[in-house]
Amino acid sequence: MMRLALLTAAILALAACGEKPQTAAGVKSDTAAYQGTSNAFNAPGWKAGDKAAWEQQLKTRAQAGQNEYNRVK
Protein backbone atom coordinates (compact mmCIF):
# COMPACT_ATOMS: atom_id res chain seq x y z
CA MET A 1 0.00 0.00 0.00
CA MET A 2 2.86 2.37 0.84
CA ARG A 3 4.59 1.60 -2.45
CA LEU A 4 1.44 2.38 -4.36
CA ALA A 5 1.12 5.74 -2.61
CA LEU A 6 4.77 6.60 -3.31
CA LEU A 7 4.43 5.52 -6.94
CA THR A 8 1.29 7.62 -7.34
CA ALA A 9 3.01 10.64 -5.75
CA ALA A 10 6.02 10.21 -8.04
CA ILE A 11 3.82 9.99 -11.13
CA LEU A 12 1.91 13.11 -10.13
CA ALA A 13 5.14 14.98 -9.42
CA LEU A 14 6.56 14.07 -12.81
CA ALA A 15 3.32 14.94 -14.56
CA ALA A 16 3.68 18.52 -13.34
CA CYS A 17 6.95 18.81 -15.26
CA GLY A 18 5.23 18.22 -18.57
CA GLU A 19 4.13 21.79 -19.25
CA LYS A 20 4.33 22.80 -22.89
CA PRO A 21 6.53 25.82 -23.74
CA GLN A 22 4.61 29.06 -24.17
CA THR A 23 5.60 31.06 -27.22
CA ALA A 24 4.27 34.26 -28.71
CA ALA A 25 2.56 32.71 -31.72
CA GLY A 26 1.59 35.11 -34.46
CA VAL A 27 3.40 38.14 -33.02
CA LYS A 28 5.50 40.05 -35.53
CA SER A 29 8.10 42.23 -33.85
CA ASP A 30 10.31 42.84 -36.86
CA THR A 31 8.94 46.33 -37.56
CA ALA A 32 9.30 49.50 -35.55
CA ALA A 33 6.34 50.63 -33.46
CA TYR A 34 5.99 53.91 -35.35
CA GLN A 35 5.35 52.00 -38.60
CA GLY A 36 1.77 51.62 -37.43
CA THR A 37 -0.93 49.06 -37.84
CA SER A 38 -3.57 48.34 -40.42
CA ASN A 39 -6.51 49.01 -38.11
CA ALA A 40 -8.56 52.09 -37.29
CA PHE A 41 -7.45 52.38 -33.66
CA ASN A 42 -4.67 54.92 -34.21
CA ALA A 43 -4.48 58.33 -32.57
CA PRO A 44 -6.24 61.01 -34.59
CA GLY A 45 -3.89 63.04 -36.77
CA TRP A 46 -1.09 60.48 -36.71
CA LYS A 47 0.13 58.90 -39.94
CA ALA A 48 1.84 55.51 -40.01
CA GLY A 49 5.59 55.72 -40.60
CA ASP A 50 6.06 59.25 -39.19
CA LYS A 51 8.67 58.71 -36.47
CA ALA A 52 8.77 62.33 -35.29
CA ALA A 53 5.00 62.46 -34.88
CA TRP A 54 5.10 59.12 -33.04
CA GLU A 55 7.67 60.43 -30.55
CA GLN A 56 5.72 63.67 -30.09
CA GLN A 57 2.52 61.70 -29.43
CA LEU A 58 4.30 59.61 -26.78
CA LYS A 59 5.72 62.72 -25.12
CA THR A 60 2.33 64.46 -25.12
CA ARG A 61 0.58 61.40 -23.71
CA ALA A 62 3.19 61.01 -20.98
CA GLN A 63 2.91 64.66 -19.94
CA ALA A 64 -0.82 65.24 -20.28
CA GLY A 65 -2.48 61.89 -19.73
CA GLN A 66 -0.21 59.93 -17.43
CA ASN A 67 1.28 62.64 -15.23
CA GLU A 68 -0.75 62.83 -12.01
CA TYR A 69 0.66 66.26 -11.12
CA ASN A 70 -0.91 67.71 -14.28
CA ARG A 71 -4.20 65.79 -14.00
CA VAL A 72 -5.12 66.58 -10.38
CA LYS A 73 -5.96 70.21 -9.75
C-alpha positions in Angstrom: 0.0 0.0 0.0 2.9 2.4 0.8 4.6 1.6 -2.5 1.4 2.4 -4.4 1.1 5.7 -2.6 4.8 6.6 -3.3 4.4 5.5 -6.9 1.3 7.6 -7.3 3.0 10.6 -5.7 6.0 10.2 -8.0 3.8 10.0 -11.1 1.9 13.1 -10.1 5.1 15.0 -9.4 6.6 14.1 -12.8 3.3 14.9 -14.6 3.7 18.5 -13.3 7.0 18.8 -15.3 5.2 18.2 -18.6 4.1 21.8 -19.3 4.3 22.8 -22.9 6.5 25.8 -23.7 4.6 29.1 -24.2 5.6 31.1 -27.2 4.3 34.3 -28.7 2.6 32.7 -31.7 1.6 35.1 -34.5 3.4 38.1 -33.0 5.5 40.0 -35.5 8.1 42.2 -33.8 10.3 42.8 -36.9 8.9 46.3 -37.6 9.3 49.5 -35.5 6.3 50.6 -33.5 6.0 53.9 -35.3 5.4 52.0 -38.6 1.8 51.6 -37.4 -0.9 49.1 -37.8 -3.6 48.3 -40.4 -6.5 49.0 -38.1 -8.6 52.1 -37.3 -7.4 52.4 -33.7 -4.7 54.9 -34.2 -4.5 58.3 -32.6 -6.2 61.0 -34.6 -3.9 63.0 -36.8 -1.1 60.5 -36.7 0.1 58.9 -39.9 1.8 55.5 -40.0 5.6 55.7 -40.6 6.1 59.3 -39.2 8.7 58.7 -36.5 8.8 62.3 -35.3 5.0 62.5 -34.9 5.1 59.1 -33.0 7.7 60.4 -30.5 5.7 63.7 -30.1 2.5 61.7 -29.4 4.3 59.6 -26.8 5.7 62.7 -25.1 2.3 64.5 -25.1 0.6 61.4 -23.7 3.2 61.0 -21.0 2.9 64.7 -19.9 -0.8 65.2 -20.3 -2.5 61.9 -19.7 -0.2 59.9 -17.4 1.3 62.6 -15.2 -0.7 62.8 -12.0 0.7 66.3 -11.1 -0.9 67.7 -14.3 -4.2 65.8 -14.0 -5.1 66.6 -10.4 -6.0 70.2 -9.7 
